[in-house]
């Protein structure tokens, strides 16, 4: 890891050197600078948080903090501080900066209320720090939450900063109705961590509304906010990167017009050590070229005796304002990771009835045992590049052109453990002749009980990669036909995916599930290398996933104001999918249905209705949403290769959205009902049918119904006190499917009941300014990860996990202490697997703004 650290430091140093050349007025004039401090209030004497402050004619400035305070450095001289807003008279305050000294500016008052400024230049409701007023990506049209008939939750960067949450995966604990099932595997193409939402598996595959793959756990250093968009969403986002439960969109940080530099350092339990930087600077004096860099280096261990991860993130962004109509932004986001078994995955070789185990306590796990050595490692990386051009066609129409390249890569080992009963483990390890007759004893002892062994397996990847290119054009309009306002988007999208994922490996050894004498560290690099040999992939020793896919799409969506309080929306997408089939390592087409090329065209409609009894405060809404998948080619009961019909998900949803008491109470309550049809399920062959070797006859008659209730609230009951809370109930059942599971809850649906909350209190300015505390938690009910009539049900127990934090936040610096899993709770997540989760962790962080 020393080489990685050196590379990180050299890269940051190179960027800083380049910026020193490009913007010497900002970086090289430190010795001749002084400091300007002050406070901004609105007309009603509210503390003005999030207001941009600048020195007229320069690139120097900053943004006010929660108390309306600001502090920044500038070269010595006489200036005017300028605060300007559309429709509000600019405020100018003269100031003289003296080198090496601090100049305190008298309190600045803006001649407007915060409520008047919120739609212009304030980034969120200042009373309610954790809300976001407008989303562009959620509907691909700029809409307030009360104007959008679809349900979505926004997790803001401000909330993550206060909680000291440093990964996008952990950030999602603040979104109701979403539950982490798997931590990121680090394998190319896996898409990072797996979550369940509305009973369906979902991953963080989108970035700024288009493809943005991750491979390992992604650092949140470049995250402005996360948008969790609920329900089938194929009309605007397609089917390739979304699920029937919805999607997760990462919105990244963008450059702004003043100089800023913040450096942070975090240490904590399990050898946590993280360094971060956020650098922003105008490159030209006219502020038409802006640059921002976010980067982090994160090293951590685990609560178990083995396991560690070393990662670094590098995310530069350049914005060019070519003229008053054209703005171009270029971004890169680079993740590099090297991990060794941060979270074990326990699969089931035998079903619960055969194991005689129905909950984790029946298996006698050693919760603190990793069952693997630190030197069994995997390297992975994700690289995302995006260019965006925004062009103002007229006062009513704009054009947005996006080109993105997304890449994921992995190479190395992936320990997977399989739970076996004693009879199976002994049988598998017993030497046999060519007829299957035993020729010697098993090396394993028949111990008391029925589930004493795990098979330690390796599912490695060999220089695996998944690459994607997406090109998207959006034409947005905001115009009236008569007195009827229309806000619409027309889009064209092309997505190309190129996969060369190669898996290999197999059983490495067998180990007792609980032993005080067994050396679990014996599952190490030497053992894995001996099992795999000098691996070179061929058609017999590997499991390839090699394909190329193309998706061509066009979509249209319109939000129509029939009156100021009654809105209707409608949209439709046409999607044409083409694949050349799948291939083996030598480049030959894979035999069977899966290897065949096919193409398919699908349509996806959506409708919405909104009525606001109290305009901009209370909204009654209903929606119809659609999603679809291309199942591909299957063998029917007559033995014929058949192109499957589109698998469809149709959602009906209704509810209430509020933004009451001048934005102090924001929330959504809704009920949804999703039905999935055309699911492939196994069937019996018709008499006389010839089924190809290796094929299983199927029929497209499967169906699933997921319905439930969700509530999401963000409130500011009184000054300094903020609440984030959510609750979700999901009922999921296979209404048509295999006889062994028909009528049961799918094992990928997660816990039926989920709840989350976070309480934050900042002491008033009359006490200790900047001091605050937070307390929160997450609840999940029992989770049936295996659920069949014949095999039995294995259930992960319910859990309630609490987190707490305290912080001291000033204009120039911030210090915070967080405790995750405050009560040191042992708990598990997983779908079809058992995954132990992190125990109590202390995290201490500090940052300084230059």
Residue pairs with C-beta under 8 A, 6 or more apart in sequence:
1 299
1 310
1 338
4 297
4 310
4 312
4 336
4 338
5 297
7 312
8 295
8 297
8 312
8 314
11 295
11 314
12 277
12 295
15 279
15 293
15 316
16 27
16 279
19 26
19 27
19 279
19 281
19 283
19 291
20 27
20 28
22 283
22 291
23 59
23 259
23 281
23 282
23 283
25 58
25 59
25 75
25 285
26 59
26 60
26 259
26 281
26 282
27 281
29 75
30 73
31 99
32 75
32 76
32 99
33 73
33 74
33 75
33 76
33 97
33 99
33 100
34 73
34 74
34 75
34 76
34 97
34 98
34 99
34 100
34 101
34 102
34 103
35 71
35 72
35 73
35 97
35 101
35 102
35 103
36 70
36 71
36 72
36 73
36 74
36 81
36 95
36 97
36 102
36 103
36 105
37 69
37 70
37 71
37 102
37 103
37 104
37 105
37 811
38 53
38 69
38 70
38 81
38 104
38 105
38 106
38 107
38 108
39 47
39 64
39 67
39 68
39 69
39 70
39 107
39 108
40 47
40 48
40 51
40 53
40 64
40 68
40 70
40 83
40 107
40 108
40 109
40 110
41 47
41 48
41 68
41 107
41 108
41 109
41 110
42 48
42 109
42 110
42 112
42 113
42 114
42 117
43 109
43 110
43 111
43 112
43 113
44 113
44 114
46 68
46 113
46 114
46 126
46 127
47 66
47 67
47 68
47 126
47 765
48 64
48 68
48 110
48 114
48 117
48 122
48 126
49 64
49 65
49 66
49 67
49 68
49 122
49 126
49 129
50 63
50 64
50 122
50 123
50 124
50 126
51 63
51 64
51 68
51 70
51 83
51 110
51 117
51 121
51 122
52 61
52 62
52 63
52 83
52 121
52 256
52 257
52 258
53 61
53 62
53 63
53 64
53 70
53 72
53 81
53 83
53 258
54 60
54 61
54 81
54 82
54 83
54 257
54 258
55 61
55 74
55 79
55 80
55 81
55 82
55 95
56 79
56 80
56 81
56 82
56 92
57 79
58 74
58 79
58 285
59 257
59 258
59 259
59 281
59 282
59 285
59 287
60 72
60 73
60 74
60 75
60 258
60 259
61 72
61 257
61 258
61 259
62 70
62 71
62 72
62 258
62 260
62 849
63 70
63 256
63 258
63 260
64 70
65 809
65 810
65 811
66 129
66 762
66 809
67 765
67 769
67 770
69 810
69 811
70 811
71 811
71 812
71 849
72 258
72 259
72 260
73 850
74 97
75 97
75 99
76 97
76 98
76 99
77 96
77 97
78 94
78 95
78 96
78 97
79 94
79 95
79 96
79 97
80 92
80 93
80 94
80 95
81 91
81 92
81 93
81 94
81 95
81 105
81 108
82 90
82 91
82 92
83 90
83 91
83 108
83 110
84 90
84 91
85 110
85 112
85 117
85 120
85 121
86 120
86 121
87 120
88 110
88 111
88 112
88 116
88 117
88 120
89 111
91 108
91 109
91 110
91 111
93 105
93 106
93 108
95 103
95 105
96 103
97 103
110 117
114 122
114 126
114 127
115 662
115 663
118 124
118 125
118 126
118 133
118 663
119 133
119 134
123 132
124 130
124 131
124 132
124 133
124 156
124 158
125 131
125 133
125 663
125 664
125 666
125 716
127 662
127 663
127 664
127 716
128 663
128 664
128 665
128 666
128 714
128 715
128 716
128 722
129 156
129 158
129 159
129 716
129 722
129 760
130 156
130 158
130 159
130 714
130 722
130 724
130 760
131 154
131 156
131 663
131 666
131 714
132 154
132 156
132 225
133 144
134 142
134 143
134 144
135 142
135 143
135 145
135 148
135 152
135 154
135 227
136 142
136 209
137 208
137 209
137 227
137 249
137 251
138 148
138 150
138 152
138 227
138 229
138 249
139 148
139 150
139 236
139 489
139 557
139 559
140 209
140 236
140 474
140 476
140 489
140 491
140 557
141 476
141 487
141 488
141 489
141 557
141 559
142 476
142 487
143 487
143 559
144 616
144 659
145 152
145 657
145 659
145 666
145 668
146 610
146 612
146 616
146 617
146 618
146 619
146 657
146 658
146 659
147 559
147 567
147 610
147 619
148 608
148 610
149 567
149 569
149 607
149 608
149 609
149 610
149 621
149 622
149 623
150 229
150 230
150 231
150 233
150 608
150 623
150 625
151 229
151 230
151 231
151 653
151 655
151 668
151 670
151 672
151 710
151 712
152 227
152 228
152 229
152 230
153 175
153 176
153 227
153 228
153 230
153 668
153 712
153 726
154 225
154 226
154 227
154 228
155 171
155 172
155 174
155 175
155 225
155 226
155 227
155 228
156 224
156 225
157 220
157 223
157 224
157 225
157 253
159 165
159 171
159 174
159 724
159 758
160 166
160 171
160 220
160 223
162 760
162 772
162 774
162 805
162 807
162 816
163 174
163 758
163 774
163 776
163 803
163 805
163 818
164 266
164 805
164 807
164 816
164 818
164 843
164 845
165 171
165 173
165 220
166 219
166 220
166 221
166 266
166 274
166 296
166 298
167 217
167 218
167 219
167 220
168 204
168 214
168 217
168 218
168 219
168 220
168 223
168 226
168 250
169 180
169 183
169 184
169 192
169 193
169 204
169 217
169 218
171 220
171 223
171 226
172 178
172 180
172 195
172 226
172 228
172 248
173 180
173 756
173 778
174 724
174 756
174 758
175 226
175 228
175 712
175 726
175 756
176 710
176 711
176 712
176 725
176 726
176 727
176 728
176 754
176 755
176 756
177 197
177 198
177 230
177 708
177 710
177 712
177 726
177 728
177 730
177 754
178 195
178 196
178 197
178 202
178 228
178 248
178 754
179 195
179 196
179 197
179 750
179 751
179 754
179 780
179 829
180 193
180 194
180 195
180 829
181 194
181 195
181 196
181 201
181 748
181 750
181 829
181 830
181 831
181 835
182 193
182 194
182 345
182 829
182 830
182 831
182 833
182 835
183 193
183 217
183 342
183 343
183 835
184 190
184 192
184 193
184 214
184 215
184 216
184 217
184 218
185 414
186 215
186 216
186 337
186 339
186 378
186 380
186 410
186 414
187 215
187 378
187 380
187 410
187 414
187 461
187 464
187 501
188 215
188 380
188 408
188 409
188 410
188 461
188 464
188 465
188 466
188 501
189 213
189 408
189 464
189 466
189 499
189 501
189 545
190 203
190 215
190 408
191 203
191 204
191 205
191 213
191 214
191 215
191 408
192 203
192 204
192 213
192 214
192 215
192 216
192 217
192 218
193 203
193 204
193 217
194 201
194 202
194 203
194 831
195 201
195 202
195 203
195 248
196 202
196 245
196 748
196 749
196 750
196 831
197 228
197 230
197 243
197 245
197 246
198 230
198 231
198 244
198 245
198 246
198 672
198 674
198 706
198 708
198 730
199 245
199 674
199 706
199 708
199 730
199 732
199 746
199 748
199 749
199 750
200 243
200 244
200 245
200 246
200 706
200 748
200 749
201 243
201 245
201 748
201 831
202 242
202 243
202 245
202 246
202 247
202 248
203 243
203 248
204 214
204 218
204 248
204 250
205 211
205 212
205 213
205 241
205 242
205 247
205 248
206 212
206 237
206 241
206 242
206 247
206 248
206 249
206 250
207 249
207 250
207 252
207 333
207 384
207 386
207 404
207 406
208 249
208 250
208 251
208 252
208 331
208 386
208 388
208 402
209 237
209 249
209 402
210 386
210 402
210 404
210 470
210 472
211 241
211 404
211 406
211 468
211 470
211 495
212 250
212 333
212 384
212 386
212 404
212 406
213 382
213 384
213 406
213 407
213 408
213 466
213 468
214 335
214 382
214 408
215 335
215 337
215 380
215 381
215 382
215 408
215 409
215 410
216 309
216 311
216 335
216 337
216 339
216 380
216 382
217 309
217 311
217 337
218 250
218 313
218 335
218 382
219 296
219 298
219 311
219 313
219 335
221 276
221 278
221 294
221 295
221 296
221 313
221 315
222 252
222 253
222 294
222 313
222 315
222 333
223 250
223 251
223 252
223 253
224 251
224 252
224 253
224 254
225 251
226 248
226 249
226 250
226 251
227 248
227 249
227 251
228 246
228 247
228 248
228 249
229 237
229 246
229 247
229 248
229 249
230 245
230 246
230 672
230 710
231 245
231 246
231 623
231 625
231 627
231 651
231 653
231 672
231 674
232 242
232 244
232 246
232 625
232 626
232 627
232 649
232 650
232 651
232 674
233 242
233 246
233 247
233 625
233 627
234 242
234 573
234 575
234 604
234 626
234 627
234 628
235 555
235 557
235 571
235 572
235 573
235 604
235 605
235 606
235 625
235 626
236 491
236 555
236 557
236 571
236 573
236 606
237 247
238 493
238 495
238 551
238 553
238 573
238 575
239 575
239 602
239 604
239 627
239 628
239 629
239 630
240 495
240 497
240 549
240 551
241 247
241 495
242 627
243 627
244 627
244 649
244 674
244 676
244 706
245 706
252 315
252 317
252 331
252 333
253 278
253 292
253 294
253 315
253 317
254 292
254 317
254 319
254 329
255 280
255 290
255 291
255 292
255 317
255 318
255 319
256 280
256 290
256 292
257 282
257 287
257 290
258 280
258 282
259 280
259 281
259 282
260 278
260 279
260 280
260 281
260 849
260 850
261 277
261 278
261 279
261 280
261 849
261 850
262 277
262 278
262 279
262 847
262 848
262 849
262 850
263 275
263 276
263 277
263 847
263 848
263 850
264 274
264 275
264 276
264 277
264 278
264 845
264 846
264 847
264 848
265 274
265 275
265 276
265 845
265 846
265 847
266 272
266 273
266 274
266 275
266 276
266 843
266 844
266 845
266 846
267 273
267 274
267 843
267 844
267 845
268 841
268 842
268 843
268 844
269 303
269 840
269 841
269 842
269 843
270 300
270 301
270 302
270 303
270 838
270 841
271 299
271 300
271 301
271 308
272 298
272 299
272 300
272 301
272 841
272 843
273 298
273 299
273 300
274 296
274 297
274 298
274 299
274 300
274 845
275 296
275 297
276 294
276 295
276 296
276 297
276 847
277 293
277 294
277 295
277 296
278 292
278 293
278 294
279 291
279 292
279 293
279 294
280 290
280 291
280 292
280 293
281 290
281 291
281 292
282 289
282 290
282 291
283 289
283 290
283 291
283 318
287 321
288 320
288 321
288 322
289 318
289 319
289 320
289 321
290 318
290 319
290 320
290 321
291 316
291 317
291 318
291 319
292 316
292 317
293 314
293 315
293 316
293 317
294 313
294 315
295 312
295 313
295 314
295 315
296 312
296 313
297 311
297 312
297 313
298 309
298 310
298 311
298 312
298 313
299 308
299 309
299 310
299 311
300 308
300 309
301 307
301 308
302 308
302 342
302 343
302 370
302 838
303 368
303 838
303 839
303 841
304 344
304 368
304 369
304 370
304 836
305 368
305 369
305 370
305 520
306 340
306 341
306 370
306 372
306 373
306 374
306 521
307 340
307 341
307 342
307 343
307 370
307 372
307 374
308 339
308 340
308 342
308 374
309 337
309 338
309 339
309 340
309 342
310 337
310 338
310 339
311 335
311 336
311 337
311 338
311 339
312 335
312 336
313 333
313 334
313 335
313 336
314 332
314 333
314 334
315 331
315 332
315 333
315 334
316 331
316 332
317 329
317 330
317 331
317 332
318 329
318 330
318 331
319 327
319 328
319 329
320 327
320 328
320 329
321 327
322 328
324 392
325 391
325 392
326 389
326 390
326 391
326 392
327 389
327 390
328 387
328 388
328 389
328 390
329 386
329 387
329 388
329 389
329 390
330 385
330 386
330 387
330 388
331 384
331 385
331 386
331 387
331 388
332 383
332 384
332 385
332 386
333 382
333 383
333 384
333 385
334 381
334 382
334 383
334 384
335 381
335 382
335 383
336 380
336 381
337 379
337 380
337 381
338 377
338 378
338 379
338 380
339 377
339 378
339 380
340 372
340 373
340 374
340 375
340 376
340 377
340 378
341 370
341 372
341 374
341 376
341 415
343 835
343 836
343 837
344 370
344 371
344 372
344 415
344 417
344 835
344 836
345 415
345 416
345 417
345 830
345 833
345 834
345 835
346 365
346 417
346 418
346 419
346 454
346 830
346 833
346 834
346 835
347 416
347 417
347 418
347 419
347 832
347 833
348 355
348 418
348 419
348 786
348 794
348 832
348 833
349 418
349 419
349 420
349 424
349 455
350 419
350 420
350 421
350 424
350 451
351 786
351 788
351 790
351 791
351 792
352 358
352 786
352 791
352 792
352 793
352 794
353 790
353 791
353 792
354 421
354 424
354 791
355 362
355 363
355 419
355 420
355 421
355 450
355 451
356 362
356 421
356 450
356 451
357 363
357 419
357 451
357 794
358 792
358 793
358 794
358 795
359 794
359 795
359 796
359 797
360 796
360 797
360 828
360 834
362 451
363 419
363 451
363 513
363 834
364 513
364 514
365 513
365 514
365 834
365 836
366 513
366 514
367 826
367 836
367 839
369 520
370 520
371 415
371 417
371 454
371 456
371 511
371 520
371 523
372 415
372 456
372 520
372 521
372 523
372 524
373 521
373 522
373 523
373 524
373 525
375 524
375 525
376 413
376 415
376 458
376 523
376 524
376 525
376 528
377 412
377 413
377 525
378 410
378 411
378 412
378 413
378 414
378 460
378 461
379 410
379 411
379 412
380 408
380 409
380 410
380 411
380 412
381 407
381 408
381 409
381 410
382 406
382 407
382 408
382 409
383 405
383 406
383 407
384 404
384 405
384 406
384 407
385 404
385 405
385 406
386 402
386 403
386 404
386 405
387 402
387 403
387 404
388 400
388 401
388 402
388 403
389 399
389 400
389 401
390 398
390 399
390 400
391 398
391 399
391 400
391 401
392 398
393 399
393 475
396 477
396 478
396 479
397 475
397 476
397 477
397 479
398 475
398 476
398 477
399 473
399 474
399 475
399 476
400 472
400 473
400 474
400 475
400 476
401 472
401 473
401 474
402 470
402 471
402 472
402 473
402 474
403 469
403 470
403 471
403 472
404 468
404 469
404 470
404 472
405 467
405 468
405 469
406 467
406 468
406 469
406 470
407 465
407 466
407 467
407 468
408 465
408 466
408 467
409 463
409 464
409 465
410 461
410 464
410 465
411 461
411 462
411 463
411 464
412 460
412 461
413 458
413 460
413 505
413 528
414 458
414 459
414 460
414 461
414 505
415 456
415 457
415 458
415 523
416 457
416 458
416 459
417 454
417 455
417 456
417 457
418 454
418 455
418 457
419 451
419 454
419 513
419 834
420 428
420 451
420 453
420 454
420 455
420 510
421 450
421 451
422 444
422 446
422 447
422 449
422 450
422 451
422 452
422 453
423 450
425 442
425 444
425 452
425 453
425 455
425 510
426 442
426 444
426 446
427 442
428 455
428 510
429 442
429 443
429 444
429 510
430 438
430 440
430 441
430 442
431 438
431 439
431 440
432 438
432 439
433 439
444 453
444 510
447 512
451 513
452 512
452 513
452 514
453 510
453 511
453 512
453 513
454 510
454 511
454 512
454 513
455 507
455 509
455 510
456 507
456 508
456 509
456 510
456 511
456 523
457 505
457 506
457 507
457 508
458 505
458 506
458 508
458 528
458 531
458 532
459 503
459 505
460 503
460 504
460 505
460 528
460 532
460 535
461 501
461 502
461 503
461 504
462 502
462 503
462 504
462 535
462 537
462 542
463 502
464 500
464 501
464 502
464 503
465 499
465 500
465 501
466 497
466 498
466 499
466 500
466 501
467 497
467 498
467 499
468 495
468 496
468 497
468 498
469 494
469 495
469 496
470 493
470 494
470 495
470 496
471 493
471 494
472 491
472 492
472 493
472 494
473 491
473 492
473 493
474 489
474 490
474 491
475 489
475 490
475 491
476 487
476 488
476 489
477 486
477 487
477 488
477 489
478 485
478 486
478 487
479 485
479 486
480 486
484 560
484 561
484 562
485 560
485 561
486 558
486 559
486 560
486 561
487 558
487 559
488 556
488 557
488 558
488 559
489 555
489 556
489 557
490 554
490 555
490 556
491 553
491 554
491 555
491 556
492 553
492 554
493 551
493 552
493 553
493 554
493 555
494 550
494 551
494 552
494 553
495 550
495 551
495 553
496 548
496 549
496 550
496 551
497 547
497 548
497 549
497 550
498 548
499 545
499 546
499 547
499 548
499 549
500 544
500 546
501 544
501 545
501 546
502 537
502 542
502 543
502 544
502 545
502 546
502 585
503 542
503 543
503 544
503 545
504 532
504 535
504 537
504 541
504 542
504 543
505 531
505 532
506 531
507 531
508 523
508 527
508 528
508 531
509 522
509 523
509 527
511 518
511 520
511 522
511 523
512 518
535 541
537 544
537 585
538 585
538 586
539 584
539 585
539 586
539 588
542 585
544 582
544 583
544 584
544 585
545 582
546 582
546 583
546 584
546 585
547 579
547 580
547 581
547 582
547 583
548 579
548 580
549 577
549 578
549 579
550 577
550 578
550 579
551 575
551 576
551 577
551 578
552 575
552 576
552 578
553 573
553 574
553 575
553 576
554 573
554 574
555 571
555 572
555 573
555 574
556 571
556 572
556 573
557 569
557 570
557 571
557 572
557 606
558 569
558 570
558 571
559 567
559 568
559 569
559 608
560 567
560 568
560 569
561 567
562 568
564 612
564 615
565 611
565 612
565 613
565 615
566 610
566 611
566 612
567 608
567 609
567 610
567 611
567 612
568 607
568 608
568 609
568 610
569 606
569 607
569 608
569 609
569 610
570 605
570 606
570 607
570 608
571 605
571 606
571 607
572 603
572 604
572 605
572 606
573 603
573 604
573 605
574 601
574 602
574 603
575 601
575 602
575 603
575 604
575 628
576 599
576 600
576 601
577 599
577 600
577 601
577 602
577 630
578 597
578 598
578 599
579 597
579 598
579 599
579 632
580 597
581 589
581 590
581 594
581 595
581 596
581 597
581 598
582 589
582 590
582 594
582 595
583 589
583 590
583 595
584 590
589 595
589 596
591 694
592 692
592 694
592 695
593 632
593 633
593 634
593 635
593 641
593 695
594 632
594 633
596 633
596 641
598 632
598 633
598 643
600 630
600 643
600 646
602 628
602 630
602 646
604 626
604 627
604 628
605 624
605 626
606 623
606 624
606 625
606 626
607 623
607 624
608 621
608 622
608 623
608 624
609 621
609 622
609 623
610 619
610 620
610 621
611 619
611 620
611 621
612 618
612 619
612 620
613 620
616 659
617 658
617 659
617 660
618 656
618 657
618 658
618 660
619 656
619 657
619 658
620 654
620 655
620 656
621 654
621 655
621 656
621 657
621 670
622 652
622 653
622 654
622 655
623 651
623 652
623 653
623 654
624 650
624 651
624 652
625 650
625 651
625 653
626 648
626 649
626 650
626 651
627 648
627 649
627 651
628 646
628 647
628 648
628 649
629 646
629 647
630 644
630 646
630 647
631 644
631 645
631 646
631 647
631 678
631 680
631 700
632 643
632 644
633 641
633 642
633 643
633 644
634 641
634 642
634 644
634 680
634 698
634 700
635 641
635 642
635 691
635 692
635 695
635 696
635 697
635 698
636 642
636 697
636 698
636 699
637 683
637 684
637 685
637 686
637 689
637 697
637 698
637 699
638 685
638 686
638 689
639 685
639 689
639 690
639 691
639 692
639 695
639 697
644 678
644 680
644 700
645 678
645 700
646 678
647 676
647 677
647 678
647 679
647 680
648 676
648 677
648 678
649 674
649 675
649 676
650 674
650 675
650 677
651 672
651 673
651 674
652 672
652 673
653 670
653 671
653 672
653 673
654 670
654 671
655 668
655 669
655 670
655 671
656 668
656 669
656 670
657 667
657 668
658 665
658 666
658 667
658 668
659 665
659 666
660 666
663 716
664 715
664 716
664 717
665 713
665 714
665 715
665 716
666 713
666 714
666 715
667 711
667 712
667 713
667 714
667 715
668 710
668 711
668 712
669 709
669 710
669 711
669 712
670 709
670 710
671 707
671 708
671 709
672 707
672 708
672 710
673 705
673 706
673 707
674 705
674 706
674 707
675 703
675 704
675 705
676 703
676 704
676 705
676 706
677 702
677 703
678 700
678 702
679 700
679 701
679 702
679 703
679 704
679 736
679 737
680 698
680 699
680 700
680 702
681 698
681 699
681 700
681 701
681 702
681 736
681 737
681 738
682 696
682 697
682 698
682 699
682 738
683 697
683 698
683 699
684 697
685 691
685 697
689 697
691 697
701 736
702 734
702 736
702 737
703 734
703 735
703 736
703 737
704 732
704 733
704 734
704 735
704 737
704 746
705 732
705 733
705 735
706 730
706 731
706 732
706 733
706 749
707 730
707 731
708 728
708 729
708 730
708 731
709 727
709 728
709 729
710 726
710 727
710 728
710 729
711 725
711 726
711 727
711 728
712 725
712 726
713 723
713 724
713 725
713 726
714 722
714 723
714 724
714 725
715 722
715 723
715 725
716 722
716 723
717 723
719 764
720 761
720 762
720 763
720 764
720 772
721 759
721 760
721 761
721 762
722 759
722 760
722 761
723 757
723 758
723 759
723 760
724 756
724 757
724 758
724 760
724 776
725 755
725 756
725 757
725 758
726 754
726 755
726 756
726 757
727 754
727 755
728 753
728 754
728 755
729 752
729 753
730 749
730 750
730 752
730 754
731 752
732 745
732 746
732 749
732 752
733 743
733 744
733 745
734 741
734 742
734 743
734 744
734 745
734 746
735 742
735 743
736 742
739 789
740 788
740 789
740 790
740 791
741 787
741 788
741 789
744 787
744 788
744 789
745 752
745 784
745 787
746 787
747 784
747 785
747 786
747 787
747 831
747 832
748 831
748 832
749 784
750 780
750 783
750 831
751 780
751 781
751 782
751 783
751 798
752 781
752 782
753 779
753 780
753 781
754 778
754 779
754 780
754 781
755 778
755 779
756 776
756 777
756 778
756 779
757 776
757 777
758 774
758 775
758 776
759 774
759 775
759 776
760 772
760 773
760 774
761 772
761 773
761 774
762 770
762 771
762 772
762 809
763 769
763 771
763 772
768 808
769 810
770 808
770 809
770 810
771 806
771 807
771 808
771 809
772 806
772 807
772 808
772 809
773 804
773 805
773 806
773 807
774 804
774 805
774 806
774 807
775 802
775 803
775 804
775 805
776 802
776 803
776 804
777 800
777 801
777 802
777 803
778 800
778 801
779 798
779 799
779 800
780 798
780 799
781 798
782 795
782 796
782 797
782 798
783 795
783 796
783 829
783 830
783 831
784 793
784 794
784 795
785 794
785 795
785 796
785 830
785 831
785 832
785 833
785 834
786 792
786 793
786 794
786 832
787 793
787 794
796 828
796 829
796 830
796 834
797 827
797 828
799 825
799 827
799 828
800 825
801 821
801 822
801 823
801 825
801 827
802 821
802 822
802 823
802 825
803 818
803 819
803 820
803 821
803 822
804 818
804 819
804 822
805 816
805 817
805 818
805 819
806 816
806 817
806 818
807 814
807 815
807 816
807 817
808 814
808 815
808 816
811 849
812 848
812 849
813 846
813 847
813 848
813 849
814 845
814 846
814 847
815 845
815 846
816 843
816 844
816 845
816 846
817 842
817 843
817 844
817 845
818 842
818 843
818 845
819 840
819 841
819 842
819 843
820 838
820 840
820 841
820 843
821 837
821 838
821 839
821 840
821 841
822 840
823 840
824 839
824 840
825 839
826 836
826 839
827 836
827 837
828 834
828 835
828 836
828 837
829 835
829 837
